[in-house]
Amino acid sequence: MVEVVRHDIVIVGGGGAGIRAAIAAVEADPKVTVALVSKVYPMRSHTVSAEGGAAAVVPGSDDSLDKHAYDTVKGSDFLADQDVVDYFVEQAPLELTRLEHWGCPWSRNDDGSVATRPFGGMQIPRTWYAADKVGFHMLHTLFQHCMRFDRIVRYDEYFVTKLLVDGGAVKGVAALDMREGKTRVVLGRAVILATGGAGKCFPFTTNGTIKTGDGMALAYRAGVGLKDMEFVQYHPTGLPGTGILITEASRGEGGYLINSEGERFLVTRDYGVGQKAELGPRDMISRAIMQEISAGRGIKGAYGEHVQLDLRHLGEAKIMKRLPFVRELSKTYAGVDPVHQPIPIRPVVHYMMGGVDTNVTGATDLPGLYAAGECASVSLNGANRLGSNSLTECLVFGARAAIEALKYARGTSEGNETALRRQGEEEMARIDALRGRKKGGERISQIRREMNLAMERGCGVYRDQASMQQTVAEVAQLKGRYADLALEDSSKVFNTEILTALELGNMLDVAETIAVAALARQESRGAHACRDYPTRNDQKFLHHLLVFFTPAGPRLEKKAVTITRFQPEERKY
Ligand SMILES: Cc1cc2nc3c(=O)[nH]c(=O)nc-3n(C[C@H](O)[C@H](O)[C@H](O)COP(=O)(O)OP(=O)(O)OC[C@H]3O[C@@H](n4cnc5c(N)ncnc54)[C@H](O)[C@@H]3O)c2cc1C
């Protein structure tokens, strides 16, 4: 029989958003107990690899909440919900200061004030940092702080495979305990998804192997809409071959981009970024690099063509103080020392603007289900996220979702344990049947590879209707083939084959929503650049797209954008 444990709130994900949510819940209520369920040990969540920084207005500086809000809305190409943006910018300084009180070692100016660096699309330096290992320090701070509370009960290396719904409301999850290979049921009166992004749908990404869109797929299958999925952020500066990120902080600290002729093309040519040059937003800079390469000004390398990021003029002392990790990564993974040589770079899939549709409180339309962090689309980022808003988003909306989930949980029942247990048992039977199943001839690696390539072809930096159409068809076909997957490993303890099979199933669902939404958005906005419709069309497309699961295939719906203070205008820097 399947084992059942019970808590008040279940949080899926131990990254920045999940741990912040857990702390917020136990601090708000002295009795509440929280299950923190994570498929990896929390410190291995992708948040740990964030490099450049977290955005917030520094109180008492020349900056203002209005400026941060305007930059975010403009960066989003006017697709962010402005009530969400207002809440975000107001809470951001409070969250980063709170993190400092918990021990986060923000870098300092000589006078002791908090140091900030410029980031793309921001009119003022407002990115707080701890050298170039920001995610590492933030996640450590959160993780260590959460250990103060024995009411946060961790379920490390538990892979959640299903949301359990009773009477139309989410009442817990079924999870595979990877150490023993057993499915267990973790019940709660509310569930918060904080499962991160889905970059691994693509072949070339900065994302860790674990970023497979699990939470998005769980919500989607439970009937919740995925929003803004067509907007996939390409970061301009990834190392060719590995996709390892060279942080935007390197441009914030003064790095240049140059083409094969040694020309600083963002200054000499018109790519719409104006005076901001290298500090333009990511969507525009990624397109500029692709155009340089198409115009024959790329540099040929072992992994295709690239351009270069030049830091040499910054000097060794500054590089070692502000960007030591960039130097280490460049030396180890590209064989160049940025003190003496430019770094080869090309655009790389980095971040999902889209995700589980929530309102400003983190609530989805399914009672009892909340989402926060990269897996959610609370509508802060719209069509293009500004670098360094995401880490702060995890804190602000992780905390908010927890408070709302707590309020909801107090007023709702625990659900019918027999019915929920039965669902857990069905899930256990499904997983057991999959383990080591010899039927069918399809390989995980083959389907994953084909999905990756289809996504790159149809949903790259530039898209066109014909290739998107083809990607939609290919992904649908791959989903059919997935049903015939053959698995070799029937062992129970740390059976990683079954995990990769489950992750692939999740990615196929998420990839399909990306391609379907991209095809439907017949305009160019933010990160969605469609060659057949090269301009933004506010008359027809100033709205979000939601994708819903149906047995017959994805169904699309429109959702209004909340516009309050900032009317859409041409996006030029
Ligand atoms: C290399 C890199 C550098 C970045 N740098 C910056 C930066 O400088 N500034 C910035 O603002 N943003 C940055 N970002 C983006 C930002 O780091 C992420 O968007 C953010 O950290 C996501 O946090 P999260 O809590 O939502 O998810 P994650 O940190 O990805 O955590 C997801 C959690 O969910 C768990 N999980 C997932 N699926 C399951 C499942 N099925 N069952 C159980 N648990 C599950 C995982 O175990 C994990 O604990 C960067 C991203 C990358 C990849």
PDBQT file of the ligand as one rigid body, heavy atoms in Angstrom, charges set to zero:
ROOT
HETATM    1  C1  LIG A 601      23.151  29.897 -15.583  1.00  0.00    +0.000 C 
HETATM    2  C2  LIG A 601      22.037  30.789 -15.131  1.00  0.00    +0.000 A 
HETATM    3  C3  LIG A 601      22.320  32.030 -14.615  1.00  0.00    +0.000 A 
HETATM    4  C4  LIG A 601      21.286  32.873 -14.208  1.00  0.00    +0.000 A 
HETATM    5  N1  LIG A 601      21.595  34.106 -13.697  1.00  0.00    +0.000 NA
HETATM    6  C5  LIG A 601      20.589  34.902 -13.252  1.00  0.00    +0.000 A 
HETATM    7  C6  LIG A 601      20.885  36.163 -12.646  1.00  0.00    +0.000 A 
HETATM    8  O1  LIG A 601      22.035  36.557 -12.483  1.00  0.00    +0.000 OA
HETATM    9  N2  LIG A 601      19.838  36.915 -12.241  1.00  0.00    +0.000 N 
HETATM   10  C7  LIG A 601      18.543  36.531 -12.378  1.00  0.00    +0.000 A 
HETATM   11  O2  LIG A 601      17.641  37.258 -11.967  1.00  0.00    +0.000 OA
HETATM   12  N3  LIG A 601      18.245  35.330 -12.935  1.00  0.00    +0.000 NA
HETATM   13  C8  LIG A 601      19.239  34.517 -13.365  1.00  0.00    +0.000 A 
HETATM   14  N4  LIG A 601      18.921  33.307 -13.924  1.00  0.00    +0.000 N 
HETATM   15  C9  LIG A 601      17.529  32.855 -13.889  1.00  0.00    +0.000 C 
HETATM   16  C10 LIG A 601      17.180  32.405 -12.474  1.00  0.00    +0.000 C 
HETATM   17  O3  LIG A 601      18.325  31.878 -11.846  1.00  0.00    +0.000 OA
HETATM   18  C11 LIG A 601      16.089  31.348 -12.456  1.00  0.00    +0.000 C 
HETATM   19  O4  LIG A 601      14.992  31.768 -13.202  1.00  0.00    +0.000 OA
HETATM   20  C12 LIG A 601      15.630  31.087 -11.019  1.00  0.00    +0.000 C 
HETATM   21  O5  LIG A 601      16.725  30.829 -10.178  1.00  0.00    +0.000 OA
HETATM   22  C13 LIG A 601      14.635  29.955 -10.964  1.00  0.00    +0.000 C 
HETATM   23  O6  LIG A 601      14.390  29.627  -9.623  1.00  0.00    +0.000 OA
HETATM   24  P1  LIG A 601      13.204  28.662  -9.231  1.00  0.00    +0.000 P 
HETATM   25  O7  LIG A 601      13.171  28.607  -7.754  1.00  0.00    +0.000 OA
HETATM   26  O8  LIG A 601      11.986  29.062  -9.942  1.00  0.00    +0.000 OA
HETATM   27  O9  LIG A 601      13.642  27.238  -9.827  1.00  0.00    +0.000 OA
HETATM   28  P2  LIG A 601      14.972  26.377  -9.691  1.00  0.00    +0.000 P 
HETATM   29  O10 LIG A 601      16.044  27.049  -8.960  1.00  0.00    +0.000 OA
HETATM   30  O11 LIG A 601      15.256  25.870 -11.051  1.00  0.00    +0.000 OA
HETATM   31  O12 LIG A 601      14.489  25.170  -8.766  1.00  0.00    +0.000 OA
HETATM   32  C14 LIG A 601      13.535  24.234  -9.214  1.00  0.00    +0.000 C 
HETATM   33  C15 LIG A 601      13.301  23.241  -8.106  1.00  0.00    +0.000 C 
HETATM   34  O13 LIG A 601      12.211  22.421  -8.451  1.00  0.00    +0.000 OA
HETATM   35  C16 LIG A 601      12.527  21.081  -8.176  1.00  0.00    +0.000 C 
HETATM   36  N5  LIG A 601      11.757  20.234  -9.096  1.00  0.00    +0.000 N 
HETATM   37  C17 LIG A 601      11.602  20.381 -10.432  1.00  0.00    +0.000 A 
HETATM   38  N6  LIG A 601      10.825  19.394 -10.910  1.00  0.00    +0.000 NA
HETATM   39  C18 LIG A 601      10.475  18.623  -9.859  1.00  0.00    +0.000 A 
HETATM   40  C19 LIG A 601       9.697  17.435  -9.713  1.00  0.00    +0.000 A 
HETATM   41  N7  LIG A 601       9.123  16.819 -10.752  1.00  0.00    +0.000 N 
HETATM   42  N8  LIG A 601       9.585  16.911  -8.479  1.00  0.00    +0.000 NA
HETATM   43  C20 LIG A 601      10.173  17.481  -7.408  1.00  0.00    +0.000 A 
HETATM   44  N9  LIG A 601      10.932  18.592  -7.498  1.00  0.00    +0.000 NA
HETATM   45  C21 LIG A 601      11.062  19.154  -8.703  1.00  0.00    +0.000 A 
HETATM   46  C22 LIG A 601      14.010  20.972  -8.362  1.00  0.00    +0.000 C 
HETATM   47  O14 LIG A 601      14.536  19.902  -7.627  1.00  0.00    +0.000 OA
HETATM   48  C23 LIG A 601      14.462  22.322  -7.824  1.00  0.00    +0.000 C 
HETATM   49  O15 LIG A 601      14.645  22.253  -6.437  1.00  0.00    +0.000 OA
HETATM   50  C24 LIG A 601      19.943  32.454 -14.333  1.00  0.00    +0.000 A 
HETATM   51  C25 LIG A 601      19.666  31.202 -14.849  1.00  0.00    +0.000 A 
HETATM   52  C26 LIG A 601      20.692  30.379 -15.267  1.00  0.00    +0.000 A 
HETATM   53  C27 LIG A 601      20.342  29.071 -15.879  1.00  0.00    +0.000 C 
ENDROOT
TORSDOF 0
